[in-house]
C-alpha cells in the first residue's frame, strides 16, 4: 500500500533548512538596508563647481555651489549642473544598493526596491 501524506525523501528537513536560510537572508537584507540608509555619497558636476550630497534614502542633504558658477546671466547652466550632480549622486546610491543586495542574495536578483 502506498504511503500517504508527508513529503517523500525527507522534505520537511529540507524545508526547514530553506526557511532558516530565507530568514537569515531577510535579516541580512534588513541590516544592509539600514546601513544603506545611513550612507551618504557626494557627486559633482562642472569640474566640482556644483557638489551634491545624497543620502541612502535618496534624499538630497546638501548642495554646495562655487561662486564662479553663480552667474545671473546663465541660470540655465547652473540648473543643468545641479541636475547632473543630483543624478550622479542617485546613480551612486543605486550602485551601492545593488552591490549590497547582490552580495546577500548571491546575484539571485529578485527586483528588490532598495
DSSP file (Angstrom, degrees, kcal/mol; ACC not computed):
  #  RESIDUE AA STRUCTURE BP1 BP2  ACC     N-H-->O    O-->H-N    N-H-->O    O-->H-N    TCO  KAPPA ALPHA  PHI   PSI    X-CA   Y-CA   Z-CA
    1    1 A X              0   0    0      0, 0.0     2,-0.1     0, 0.0     0, 0.0   0.000 360.0 360.0 360.0 137.2    0.0    0.0    0.0
    2    2 A X        -     0   0    0      1,-0.1     2,-0.3     0, 0.0     0, 0.0  -0.402 360.0-112.7 -71.4 143.2    1.3    3.5   -0.9
    3    3 A X        -     0   0    0     -2,-0.1     2,-0.3     1,-0.0    -1,-0.1  -0.589  33.9-149.2 -76.2 134.6    2.3    5.8    1.9
    4    4 A X        +     0   0    0     -2,-0.3    -1,-0.0     0, 0.0     0, 0.0  -0.803  49.3   9.6-109.5 148.7    0.1    8.8    2.2
    5    5 A X  S    S+     0   0    0     -2,-0.3    -2,-0.0     1,-0.2     0, 0.0   0.069  85.9  64.1  79.6 169.2    0.8   12.3    3.4
    6    6 A X  S    S-     0   0    0      1,-0.1     2,-0.5     2,-0.0    -1,-0.2  -0.069  89.2 -68.6  71.3-175.4    4.2   13.9    4.2
    7    7 A X    >>  -     0   0    0      0, 0.0     3,-0.9     0, 0.0     4,-0.5  -0.966  45.9-123.5-116.8 126.8    7.0   14.6    1.7
    8    8 A X  T 34 S+     0   0    0     -2,-0.5     3,-0.3     1,-0.2    -2,-0.0  -0.361  91.5  26.6 -66.1 147.0    8.9   11.7    0.2
    9    9 A X  T 34 S-     0   0    0      1,-0.2    -1,-0.2     2,-0.1     0, 0.0   0.724 130.2 -65.9  77.2  21.6   12.7   11.8    0.7
   10   10 A X  T X> S+     0   0    0     -3,-0.9     4,-1.2     3,-0.1     3,-0.9   0.832  74.9 161.8  76.0  31.4   12.7   13.8    3.9
   11   11 A X  H 3X  +     0   0    0     -4,-0.5     4,-3.1    -3,-0.3     5,-0.3   0.817  63.7  68.3 -57.5 -35.3   11.4   17.1    2.6
   12   12 A X  H 3> S+     0   0    0     -5,-0.3     4,-2.3     1,-0.2    -1,-0.2   0.902 101.7  47.7 -56.4 -39.2   10.4   18.5    6.0
   13   13 A X  H <> S+     0   0    0     -3,-0.9     4,-2.2     2,-0.2    -1,-0.2   0.920 113.6  47.0 -64.2 -43.7   14.1   18.8    7.0
   14   14 A X  H  X S+     0   0    0     -4,-1.2     4,-2.3     1,-0.2    -2,-0.2   0.883 110.9  52.2 -64.9 -37.9   15.0   20.4    3.7
   15   15 A X  H  X S+     0   0    0     -4,-3.1     4,-2.5     2,-0.2    -2,-0.2   0.899 108.4  51.2 -65.9 -40.2   12.0   22.8    4.0
   16   16 A X  H  X S+     0   0    0     -4,-2.3     4,-2.4    -5,-0.3    -2,-0.2   0.922 110.6  48.4 -62.1 -43.8   13.2   23.8    7.5
   17   17 A X  H  X S+     0   0    0     -4,-2.2     4,-2.4     1,-0.2    -2,-0.2   0.905 111.2  50.6 -62.4 -41.0   16.7   24.5    6.2
   18   18 A X  H  X S+     0   0    0     -4,-2.3     4,-2.3     2,-0.2    -2,-0.2   0.911 110.5  48.9 -63.5 -42.6   15.2   26.5    3.3
   19   19 A X  H  X S+     0   0    0     -4,-2.5     4,-2.5     2,-0.2    -2,-0.2   0.904 110.8  50.5 -64.3 -41.4   13.1   28.5    5.8
   20   20 A X  H  X S+     0   0    0     -4,-2.4     4,-2.3     1,-0.2    -2,-0.2   0.910 111.1  48.7 -62.9 -41.9   16.2   29.2    8.0
   21   21 A X  H  X S+     0   0    0     -4,-2.4     4,-2.5     2,-0.2    -2,-0.2   0.898 111.2  50.1 -64.8 -40.1   18.2   30.4    5.0
   22   22 A X  H  X S+     0   0    0     -4,-2.3     4,-2.3     2,-0.2    -2,-0.2   0.904 111.5  48.4 -65.2 -41.1   15.3   32.7    3.9
   23   23 A X  H  X S+     0   0    0     -4,-2.5     4,-2.3     2,-0.2    -2,-0.2   0.896 111.5  49.8 -65.8 -39.7   15.1   34.1    7.4
   24   24 A X  H  X S+     0   0    0     -4,-2.3     4,-2.4     2,-0.2    -2,-0.2   0.922 111.5  48.7 -63.6 -44.0   18.8   34.7    7.5
   25   25 A X  H  X S+     0   0    0     -4,-2.5     4,-2.4     1,-0.2    -2,-0.2   0.890 109.7  52.5 -63.5 -39.3   18.8   36.4    4.1
   26   26 A X  H  X S+     0   0    0     -4,-2.3     4,-2.3     2,-0.2    -1,-0.2   0.920 109.7  48.4 -63.8 -43.1   15.9   38.6    5.3
   27   27 A X  H  X S+     0   0    0     -4,-2.3     4,-2.3     1,-0.2    -2,-0.2   0.913 112.0  49.6 -61.8 -42.6   17.8   39.7    8.4
   28   28 A X  H  X S+     0   0    0     -4,-2.4     4,-2.6     1,-0.2    -2,-0.2   0.895 110.6  49.9 -63.8 -39.7   20.9   40.4    6.2
   29   29 A X  H  X S+     0   0    0     -4,-2.4     4,-2.5     2,-0.2    -1,-0.2   0.896 109.9  50.5 -67.3 -39.2   18.8   42.4    3.8
   30   30 A X  H  X S+     0   0    0     -4,-2.3     4,-2.3     2,-0.2    -2,-0.2   0.915 112.6  47.0 -63.9 -42.3   17.3   44.4    6.7
   31   31 A X  H  X S+     0   0    0     -4,-2.3     4,-2.5     2,-0.2    -2,-0.2   0.913 112.8  48.9 -64.9 -42.7   20.7   45.2    8.1
   32   32 A X  H  X S+     0   0    0     -4,-2.6     4,-2.6     2,-0.2    -2,-0.2   0.889 110.6  51.1 -65.3 -38.7   22.0   46.1    4.7
   33   33 A X  H  X S+     0   0    0     -4,-2.5     4,-2.4     2,-0.2    -1,-0.2   0.920 110.6  48.5 -64.1 -43.8   19.0   48.4    4.1
   34   34 A X  H  X S+     0   0    0     -4,-2.3     4,-1.1     1,-0.2    -2,-0.2   0.921 112.9  47.9 -62.0 -43.7   19.6   50.1    7.5
   35   35 A X  H  < S+     0   0    0     -4,-2.5     4,-0.4     1,-0.2     3,-0.4   0.902 110.9  51.5 -64.0 -40.5   23.3   50.6    6.7
   36   36 A X  H >< S+     0   0    0     -4,-2.6     3,-1.5     1,-0.2    20,-0.3   0.905 104.5  56.4 -63.0 -41.1   22.5   51.9    3.2
   37   37 A X  H 3< S+     0   0    0     -4,-2.4    19,-0.5     1,-0.3    20,-0.5   0.807 107.3  49.8 -61.2 -28.0   20.1   54.5    4.7
   38   38 A X  T 3< S+     0   0    0     -4,-1.1    -1,-0.3    -3,-0.4     2,-0.2   0.511  93.5 100.5 -87.2  -5.7   22.9   55.8    6.9
   39   39 A X    <   -     0   0    0     -3,-1.5    17,-1.9    -4,-0.4     2,-0.4  -0.537  52.4-167.9 -81.5 144.6   25.2   56.1    3.8
   40   40 A X  E     -A   55   0A   0     15,-0.2     2,-0.3    -2,-0.2    15,-0.2  -0.994   1.2-168.3-129.9 141.8   25.9   59.4    2.1
   41   41 A X  E     -A   54   0A   0     13,-2.5    13,-2.8    -2,-0.4     2,-0.4  -0.938  10.5-145.7-125.0 151.8   27.6   60.0   -1.2
   42   42 A X  E     -A   53   0A   0     -2,-0.3     2,-0.3    11,-0.2    11,-0.2  -0.962  16.2-176.3-118.4 134.5   28.8   63.2   -2.8
   43   43 A X  E     -A   52   0A   0      9,-2.9     9,-3.0    -2,-0.4     2,-0.3  -0.943   6.3-158.3-128.0 150.8   28.7   63.8   -6.5
   44   44 A X  E     -A   51   0A   0     -2,-0.3     2,-0.3     7,-0.2     7,-0.2  -0.843   7.4-171.1-126.4 162.9   30.0   66.8   -8.5
   45   45 A X  E  >> +A   50   0A   0      5,-2.0     5,-2.1    -2,-0.3     4,-0.6  -0.968  67.1  34.8-145.4 158.9   29.4   68.4  -11.9
   46   46 A X  T >45S-     0   0    0     -2,-0.3     3,-0.9     1,-0.2    -1,-0.1   0.883 133.6 -55.6  64.6  39.0   31.1   71.2  -13.8
   47   47 A X  T 345S-     0   0    0      1,-0.2    -1,-0.2    -3,-0.1    -3,-0.0   0.806 111.5 -44.0  64.8  29.1   34.6   70.1  -12.5
   48   48 A X  T 345S+     0   0    0     -3,-0.3    -1,-0.2     2,-0.3    -2,-0.2   0.457 107.7 121.5  95.2   1.9   33.5   70.4   -8.9
   49   49 A X  T <<5S+     0   0    0     -3,-0.9    17,-2.7    -4,-0.6     2,-0.4   0.818  80.0  38.0 -67.2 -29.9   31.6   73.7   -9.3
   50   50 A X  E   <S-AB  45  65A   0     -5,-2.1    -5,-2.0    15,-0.2     2,-0.4  -0.990  72.5-175.7-123.7 128.8   28.4   72.0   -8.1
   51   51 A X  E     -AB  44  64A   0     13,-2.7    13,-3.2    -2,-0.4     2,-0.4  -0.990   1.3-174.2-127.0 130.1   28.6   69.4   -5.3
   52   52 A X  E     -AB  43  63A   0     -9,-3.0    -9,-2.9    -2,-0.4     2,-0.5  -0.979  11.8-153.3-127.2 135.6   25.5   67.5   -4.1
   53   53 A X  E     -AB  42  62A   0      9,-2.6     8,-2.7    -2,-0.4     9,-1.3  -0.934  14.1-169.1-109.4 130.8   25.3   65.1   -1.2
   54   54 A X  E     -AB  41  60A   0    -13,-2.8   -13,-2.5    -2,-0.5     6,-0.2  -0.952  11.7-139.5-121.8 136.5   22.7   62.3   -1.4
   55   55 A X  E >   -A   40   0A   0      4,-2.9     3,-2.0    -2,-0.4   -15,-0.2  -0.449  31.0-106.2 -87.5 166.2   21.6   60.0    1.4
   56   56 A X  T 3  S+     0   0    0    -17,-1.9   -19,-0.2   -19,-0.5   -18,-0.1   0.641 121.5  65.3 -64.9 -14.2   20.9   56.3    1.1
   57   57 A X  T 3  S-     0   0    0    -20,-0.5    -1,-0.3   -18,-0.2     3,-0.1   0.335 120.7-111.7 -86.3   6.6   17.2   57.3    1.5
   58   58 A X  S <  S+     0   0    0     -3,-2.0     2,-0.4     1,-0.3    -2,-0.2   0.881  73.6 137.4  62.7  42.3   17.7   59.1   -1.9
   59   59 A X        -     0   0    0     -4,-0.2    -4,-2.9    31,-0.0     2,-0.5  -0.947  59.3-120.7-116.5 139.6   17.3   62.5   -0.3
   60   60 A X  E     +B   54   0A   0     -2,-0.4    -6,-0.2    -6,-0.2     3,-0.1  -0.682  33.6 173.6 -76.8 121.5   19.4   65.5   -1.1
   61   61 A X  E     +     0   0A   0     -8,-2.7     2,-0.3    -2,-0.5    -7,-0.2   0.619  61.5  14.0-105.5 -16.5   21.1   66.5    2.1
   62   62 A X  E     -B   53   0A   0     -9,-1.3    -9,-2.6     2,-0.0     2,-0.4  -0.972  50.2-168.6-160.2 142.0   23.5   69.2    0.8
   63   63 A X  E     -B   52   0A   0     -2,-0.3     2,-0.4   -11,-0.2   -11,-0.2  -0.995  12.3-172.7-130.9 126.9   24.1   71.4   -2.2
   64   64 A X  E     -B   51   0A   0    -13,-3.2   -13,-2.7    -2,-0.4     2,-0.4  -0.982   2.8-168.2-123.4 128.6   27.3   73.4   -2.5
   65   65 A X  E     -B   50   0A   0     -2,-0.4     2,-0.2   -15,-0.2   -15,-0.2  -0.939  19.1-130.2-117.9 136.1   27.9   75.9   -5.3
   66   66 A X    >>  -     0   0    0    -17,-2.7     3,-1.4    -2,-0.4     4,-0.5  -0.586  25.8-121.1 -77.0 146.5   31.2   77.6   -6.2
   67   67 A X  G >4 S+     0   0    0      1,-0.3     3,-1.4    -2,-0.2    -1,-0.1   0.873 109.3  60.5 -56.8 -39.6   30.9   81.3   -6.6
   68   68 A X  G 34 S+     0   0    0      1,-0.3    -1,-0.3     3,-0.0   -19,-0.0   0.705  99.5  56.5 -66.4 -17.6   32.1   81.3  -10.2
   69   69 A X  G <4 S+     0   0    0     -3,-1.4     2,-1.4   -20,-0.2    -1,-0.3   0.619  84.6  88.5 -87.7 -12.4   29.2   79.1  -11.2
   70   70 A X    <<  +     0   0    0     -3,-1.4     2,-0.6    -4,-0.5    -1,-0.1  -0.676  53.5 157.7 -89.0  88.7   26.6   81.5   -9.9
   71   71 A X    >   -     0   0    0     -2,-1.4     3,-2.4     3,-0.3     7,-0.2  -0.947  34.6-155.6-116.1 111.0   26.1   83.7  -13.0
   72   72 A X  T 3  S+     0   0    0     -2,-0.6     3,-0.4     1,-0.3    -1,-0.1   0.727  96.1  56.5 -60.4 -19.7   22.8   85.6  -13.1
   73   73 A X  T 3  S+     0   0    0      1,-0.2    -1,-0.3     2,-0.1     3,-0.1   0.538 111.9  41.6 -87.6  -6.1   23.1   85.8  -16.8
   74   74 A X    <>  +     0   0    0     -3,-2.4     4,-1.2     1,-0.1     3,-0.4  -0.401  60.6 146.8-138.8  60.5   23.4   82.0  -17.2
   75   75 A X  H  > S+     0   0    0     -3,-0.4     4,-2.5     1,-0.2     5,-0.2   0.847  71.0  64.5 -63.1 -35.6   20.9   80.4  -14.8
   76   76 A X  H  > S+     0   0    0      1,-0.2     4,-2.6     2,-0.2    -1,-0.2   0.888  99.1  51.9 -58.1 -41.6   20.3   77.5  -17.2
   77   77 A X  H  > S+     0   0    0     -3,-0.4     4,-2.4     2,-0.2    -1,-0.2   0.926 110.4  48.3 -62.7 -43.6   23.9   76.3  -16.9
   78   78 A X  H  X S+     0   0    0     -4,-1.2     4,-2.3     2,-0.2    -2,-0.2   0.919 111.3  50.2 -62.5 -43.8   23.6   76.3  -13.1
   79   79 A X  H  X S+     0   0    0     -4,-2.5     4,-2.4     1,-0.2    -1,-0.2   0.920 110.9  49.4 -59.8 -44.4   20.3   74.4  -13.3
   80   80 A X  H  X S+     0   0    0     -4,-2.6     4,-2.5     1,-0.2    -2,-0.2   0.894 110.5  50.3 -62.7 -40.8   21.9   71.8  -15.7
   81   81 A X  H  X S+     0   0    0     -4,-2.4     4,-2.4     2,-0.2    -1,-0.2   0.894 110.1  49.8 -66.1 -39.5   24.9   71.3  -13.4
   82   82 A X  H  X S+     0   0    0     -4,-2.3     4,-2.6     2,-0.2     5,-0.2   0.938 111.7  48.3 -64.2 -45.7   22.6   70.8  -10.4
   83   83 A X  H  X S+     0   0    0     -4,-2.4     4,-2.6     1,-0.2    -2,-0.2   0.924 112.2  49.8 -59.2 -45.2   20.5   68.2  -12.2
   84   84 A X  H  X S+     0   0    0     -4,-2.5     4,-2.1     1,-0.2    -1,-0.2   0.909 112.4  46.7 -62.1 -43.1   23.7   66.4  -13.4
   85   85 A X  H  X S+     0   0    0     -4,-2.4     4,-2.2     2,-0.2    -1,-0.2   0.906 112.9  49.2 -67.4 -41.4   25.2   66.3   -9.9
   86   86 A X  H  X S+     0   0    0     -4,-2.6     4,-2.4     2,-0.2    -2,-0.2   0.936 111.5  49.0 -63.1 -46.2   21.9   65.1   -8.4
   87   87 A X  H  X S+     0   0    0     -4,-2.6     4,-2.2     1,-0.2    -1,-0.2   0.891 110.7  50.5 -61.7 -39.8   21.5   62.3  -11.0
   88   88 A X  H  X S+     0   0    0     -4,-2.1     4,-2.2    -5,-0.2    -1,-0.2   0.906 110.0  50.6 -65.0 -41.0   25.1   61.2  -10.4
   89   89 A X  H  X S+     0   0    0     -4,-2.2     4,-2.1     1,-0.2    -2,-0.2   0.909 110.3  48.9 -62.3 -42.4   24.6   61.0   -6.7
   90   90 A X  H  X S+     0   0    0     -4,-2.4     4,-2.4     1,-0.2    -1,-0.2   0.879 109.6  52.4 -65.5 -37.8   21.4   59.0   -7.2
   91   91 A X  H  X S+     0   0    0     -4,-2.2     4,-2.5     2,-0.2    -1,-0.2   0.904 107.9  52.0 -63.3 -40.2   23.3   56.6   -9.5
   92   92 A X  H  X S+     0   0    0     -4,-2.2     4,-2.3     2,-0.2    -2,-0.2   0.925 110.1  47.8 -62.4 -44.3   26.0   56.1   -6.9
   93   93 A X  H  X S+     0   0    0     -4,-2.1     4,-2.5     1,-0.2    -1,-0.2   0.914 111.7  50.7 -62.8 -42.7   23.4   55.2   -4.2
   94   94 A X  H  X S+     0   0    0     -4,-2.4     4,-2.7     2,-0.2    -2,-0.2   0.907 109.8  50.3 -61.4 -41.9   21.7   52.8   -6.6
   95   95 A X  H  X S+     0   0    0     -4,-2.5     4,-2.4     2,-0.2    -2,-0.2   0.923 111.3  47.8 -62.3 -44.9   25.1   51.2   -7.4
   96   96 A X  H  X S+     0   0    0     -4,-2.3     4,-2.3     1,-0.2    -2,-0.2   0.917 113.0  49.4 -61.6 -43.3   25.9   50.8   -3.7
   97   97 A X  H  X S+     0   0    0     -4,-2.5     4,-2.6     1,-0.2     5,-0.2   0.924 111.4  47.9 -62.2 -46.4   22.4   49.3   -3.1
   98   98 A X  H  X S+     0   0    0     -4,-2.7     4,-2.4     1,-0.2    -1,-0.2   0.899 112.4  49.1 -63.9 -40.8   22.7   46.8   -5.9
   99   99 A X  H  X S+     0   0    0     -4,-2.4     4,-1.9    -5,-0.2    -1,-0.2   0.912 112.3  48.8 -63.7 -42.3   26.2   45.7   -4.8
  100  100 A X  H  X S+     0   0    0     -4,-2.3     4,-1.2    -5,-0.2    -2,-0.2   0.932 114.8  42.9 -64.0 -47.9   25.0   45.2   -1.2
  101  101 A X  H  X S+     0   0    0     -4,-2.6     4,-2.8     1,-0.2     6,-0.3   0.870 111.6  54.9 -68.9 -36.4   21.9   43.2   -2.2
  102  102 A X  H  X>S+     0   0    0     -4,-2.4     4,-1.4    -5,-0.2     5,-1.2   0.877 104.8  54.2 -64.1 -37.0   23.8   41.2   -4.7
  103  103 A X  H  <5S+     0   0    0     -4,-1.9    -1,-0.2     2,-0.2    -2,-0.2   0.858 113.8  42.5 -64.1 -34.6   26.3   40.2   -2.1
  104  104 A X  H  <5S+     0   0    0     -4,-1.2    -2,-0.2     1,-0.2    -1,-0.2   0.915 120.6  38.5 -77.9 -45.0   23.4   38.9    0.1
  105  105 A X  H ><5S-     0   0    0     -4,-2.8     3,-0.5    -5,-0.1    -2,-0.2   0.527 104.1-122.4 -87.0  -5.3   21.4   37.2   -2.5
  106  106 A X  T 3<5S-     0   0    0     -4,-1.4    -3,-0.2    -5,-0.2    -4,-0.1   0.821  73.1 -54.9  68.2  29.3   24.3   35.8   -4.4
  107  107 A X  T 3 <S+     0   0    0     -5,-1.2    -1,-0.2    -6,-0.3     3,-0.1   0.673  99.1 136.1  78.9  17.0   23.2   37.5   -7.5
  108  108 A X    <   -     0   0    0     -3,-0.5     2,-0.4     1,-0.2    -2,-0.1   0.744  45.5-159.5 -68.8 -21.5   19.7   36.0   -7.4
  109  109 A X        +     0   0    0      1,-0.1    -1,-0.2    -8,-0.1     3,-0.2  -0.655  24.6 173.7  81.1-130.7   18.1   39.3   -8.3
  110  110 A X        -     0   0    0     -2,-0.4    -1,-0.1     1,-0.1    -2,-0.0   0.359  58.4 -97.5 103.6  -4.4   14.5   39.4   -7.3
  111  111 A X        -     0   0    0      1,-0.2     2,-0.1     2,-0.0    -1,-0.1   0.898  50.3-168.8  64.4  42.2   13.9   43.1   -8.1
  112  112 A X        -     0   0    0     -3,-0.2     2,-0.7     1,-0.1    -1,-0.2  -0.451  21.3-133.6 -66.6 135.0   14.3   44.4   -4.6
  113  113 A X              0   0    0      1,-0.2    -1,-0.1    -2,-0.1    -2,-0.0  -0.096 360.0 360.0 -85.6  39.4   13.2   48.0   -4.4
  114  114 A X              0   0    0     -2,-0.7    -1,-0.2   -17,-0.1   -17,-0.1   0.399 360.0 360.0-114.7 360.0   16.2   49.4   -2.5
